[in-house]
Amino acid sequence: MSPPARRPAWPFVALGLLLPLWLSAGCVPEPVDDGRGTGVIGEPVEAAATTPGARASAPSDMAGPVAAPVPWENRKETSAPPIPDEDTEDRVRELFKGLAAGRADALGRWFVPLPVLARIKDMHLATPAEQERAVASLHAEALARGRDRLARLLARRPLSTATFESIELGECRFVPPGADFNRLAHWSCEKNTVYYHADGDRRSLTVRRLINWGRSWYVLEW
């Protein structure tokens, strides 16, 4: 019996030569922005803390938060929002010291830091530089609005004797990654109450929106 005839190898050789050309010709679809990037399409969430380009493009005051790991409270939904920590309360105390001196700009001590907002927000822009400028603009506008509202509050209600007591979170919801132009998950609480004492009375202020970074809470909208 004669041995079986060998199949010619040229189809496989041709496939090996043509496949790279076919892939480079655009037959494979481009990565789709899943709402979880920082302006770089297809970048995974974990890359935010390790991408050299992201660190290089960030201002010097952002280097620490950009390189820091994402807190677990901003990774996975919990049954309830985290209780405000001591750092949060210290920031509010400093805010009230400023308010007692009639300084609406003291809000900056409790307002969400730009490095934190830059980690959370995804503006769906083409480059990290455009993303950075858009978040910085958003941060500046929100902070300016908050200071204006505090200035009007101080004009109506002097707080020269006010001392901070406690924070009560309002209506809270968990914002998952990719929702509301946010890259990282976080809790968002509306209609929050800050209790304080002034002239022997217990009083309160309403803060429109707080967001968390770990167990710390920051003003996003006064």
N, C-alpha and C positions, 0 to 999 in steps of 0.2 A: 504494500500500500504506500502510495506516495505521500509525503508530508503535506499538511494543509498549507495552502498558499498564504503568504504574509500579506496583510493589508498595507497598502502604501501609507507611509508616515507623513506625506506632504500636507494632508488636511490639518493635522495637529500643528505642524510647523507654521502653516499659514495662520491658524488661529492665534498662536502665540505671538506672531508679528502684528496681526491686525487688532488684537484686543486692546493693547495700550493706546493705539490710535483712536479706537472707538470710544474709549473712556475719556480721552483728552478732547474729543470733539464736542463734548457737552451732552452726551446721551444720558449720563447719570445726573439726576436733578440736583440743583444747588441745595445746601442746607437751609432749612426753614427756620425763621426766627420764632422760637417757641415762647417768647415773652419772658425768658429767664436770662437773657444776656445783658451785658453792660454796654451795648452798642456794637459789640463784636458778635456777628451772627454765629450761632452754634456754640458759643462758649458755655461750658457747664457752670453750675452754681459754684462748685468747689474751686474753680479757677480764680475767683475773685481775690482770694488771699494768697495765691501762689504765682499768678501771672506776672513775669518780670515787667512786661510792657505797662501793665496797670500801675505798678509801683513807680515806674520811671516817670509816667506822665502825671502823677499826683503831686500837688504842692507839698512842701516839706512838712507842714502841719497836719497833713493827712497820712503820712507814712505809717504811723503807729496803727490807727484804726484800719487802714487798708490791708496791712499785713496780719492783723489779729484774726483769729478764727471766729467764725460766726457762732454766737451763743446758741445753745440748744433751744432756748425759748423762741428763737427766730428760725428754727429748722423744722420743728414738728409741733402740730397742734396739741394743746393740752386741754384738759376739761374746763379750765378757767384761766383767765389772764393772771400773770404773776403779780404778787403783792408788791407795791412800790417799795424799793429798798432804801437803805440809809442814804445812799448817794443821792437819790431822788429828793428825799426830805431835806438834805443839806442844801441842795440847789434851790429849793423853794424858800428855805430860810434866808438864803442870800438874796433872793428876789425881794422878799418882804423888807429886808434891810434897805434895799434900794428904793422901794416904794415909800418907806417911811421918810426917806430923804427927798421924795418927790421926783424920783428918776425913773421914767418909763423905759429907758434903755437898759435897765437892770433885767429886763425880760431875757436878754441874751444869755444870761447864766443858766436859765432853765430851758431855753429853746433848743430844739433838736440840733446837735452840732452838724455842720456841713459834711464832715467825713462820714458820719453815720447815715445821713440822708443819701450821700453818694453811693453807699453800699447797697441801700435798700431800693432806690429808684432805678428804673430802666425806661429811658425816654425813647427807645427804639430808633436811635440815630446811627449814622453810618460809621462814625469813628469815636474812639474814646475821648478825643479832644472836644468834639461836639457834645457828647454826653456830659462831660464835665462842666462845660459852659452852661448847658441847659439846666442842670441841677443847681449850679451856683446862682443862676438867675431866679429859679423857683424859690430857693432858700432865702435870698435877699428880699424878694417881694413879700413872702409870707412873714418874715421877721419885721419888715417895715409896717405891714398892716397890724401886726400884734402890738407893736410899740405905739402906733396911732390910737388904737383902742384903749390901751392902758393910759395914755396921756389924757384921753377924754374922761376915763374913769377917775383919774386923780383930780381932774378939774371939778368933778361933781362930788367926789367923796375923798377928802384928804385922809391919808392912812399913816399919819405921823406917829401914832401910838400902836399900830397894828403889829401883832406877833403871830407867826404861823403856828397852827395846831396840828392839822392832819389833812390827808387827801382821801377822797372817796371816788373811786372809779364809777363812771356812768354806764351808758349802754355800750357794751363791748362786742366786737366781732373779730374773728380771726381772718386775716387776709392772706390767702395762700400765695405761693410764688406764681408769678405770671398774671395776677389780677390787679386791676387798677393801676397799670403802669408801674408795678413793683416787682423787683427781681427776687427779693428775699421775703420770706414770710414774716409777719408781725401781727401784734394785736393793735387794734384801733378802737379807742374809746371816746364817745361823744358825751357832751353834757356832764362833764366831771365837776365835782365840787371840792373847793379848797376852803377849809374852815380856819378861821383866825379869830383872835381876840383884839378888841379895840375899845378903850374907855370903859372897861369892865363888862363889855357885852361880847357874846359869841356871835360871830357873823360869818358870812360865806361869800365866795366868788365862784362864778361858773367859768370853766375853761372849755372851749368848744371841742377841741380834739387833742388827745394825747396818743402817742405811739410808744412802743417799748423797744429797747435794745437790750436784750438779756432781761435782767430784773429791774433795770432803770427805765424810768418813764420821762418822756420829754414832750414839751408843747410843740404841736405842729400847726395849730390854729387857735389863737386866743379869742 
